[in-house]
Amino acid sequence: MSVDQLNPEPLWSQLAAILREQIKAGDYEPRQVLPSEAHLQQEHGVARGTVRRAVRALAEEGYVVVIQGRGTFVAPRESWPES
């Protein structure tokens, strides 16, 4: 899965949706670190700001926790919004 440059939906929103689904599907387990910003940039062909905005959205929703200097970790399932 990757972002679609031709889709009118903002790239950060597409990337957040991709990561959200990967988290929900168990591709990333609770307390597991997400790939680095650089890795996500390269993998999805987007700018650093796009990755940061997507991660910020996931943090606001409760799916991830950002720890300065350590990385971005998947939050415990009880922090996730009801689906």
C-alpha positions in Angstrom: 0.0 0.0 0.0 1.2 3.5 -0.8 -0.1 7.0 -1.3 -1.7 7.9 -4.6 -0.2 11.2 -5.9 -3.3 11.6 -8.2 -5.8 11.2 -5.4 -7.3 14.5 -4.3 -7.2 13.4 -0.6 -4.1 15.0 1.1 -1.0 12.8 1.1 -0.7 13.0 4.9 -4.3 11.8 5.3 -3.6 8.9 2.9 -0.4 7.9 4.7 -2.2 8.1 8.1 -4.9 5.8 6.8 -2.3 3.3 5.5 -0.5 3.3 8.8 -3.7 3.1 10.8 -4.8 0.1 8.9 -1.4 -1.6 9.3 -1.6 -1.0 13.1 -5.2 -2.3 13.3 -4.2 -5.4 11.2 -1.3 -6.2 13.5 1.5 -5.4 11.2 2.8 -3.2 14.0 2.1 -4.5 17.5 1.4 -2.3 20.6 4.6 -0.9 22.0 6.5 -1.7 18.7 8.4 1.2 17.2 7.2 2.4 13.8 9.8 2.8 11.0 11.8 6.0 11.0 10.6 9.2 9.2 13.3 8.7 6.6 12.2 5.1 5.9 8.5 6.1 5.6 9.5 9.0 3.3 11.4 6.7 1.0 8.8 3.9 1.1 5.9 6.1 0.3 7.6 8.7 -1.8 6.5 11.7 0.3 8.2 14.6 2.0 9.2 14.7 5.7 6.4 17.1 6.5 3.9 14.7 5.1 5.2 11.9 7.3 5.2 14.2 10.4 1.6 15.4 9.7 0.4 11.7 9.3 2.2 10.7 12.5 0.8 13.7 14.4 -2.7 12.7 13.3 -2.3 9.2 14.5 -0.9 10.5 17.8 -4.0 12.8 18.2 -6.2 9.8 17.5 -4.4 7.6 20.1 -2.8 5.1 17.8 0.8 6.1 18.4 2.9 7.7 21.1 5.9 9.9 20.0 8.8 10.0 22.4 11.3 12.7 21.5 14.7 11.1 20.8 13.4 7.6 21.0 10.9 7.1 18.2 7.2 6.6 17.5 5.6 3.7 19.2 2.3 2.0 18.7 0.0 2.8 21.6 -1.6 0.1 23.7 -4.9 -1.1 22.2 -6.9 0.5 25.0 -5.7 3.9 23.8 -7.2 3.4 20.3 -10.5 4.9 19.5 -13.5 2.6 19.3 -14.0 1.3 15.8 
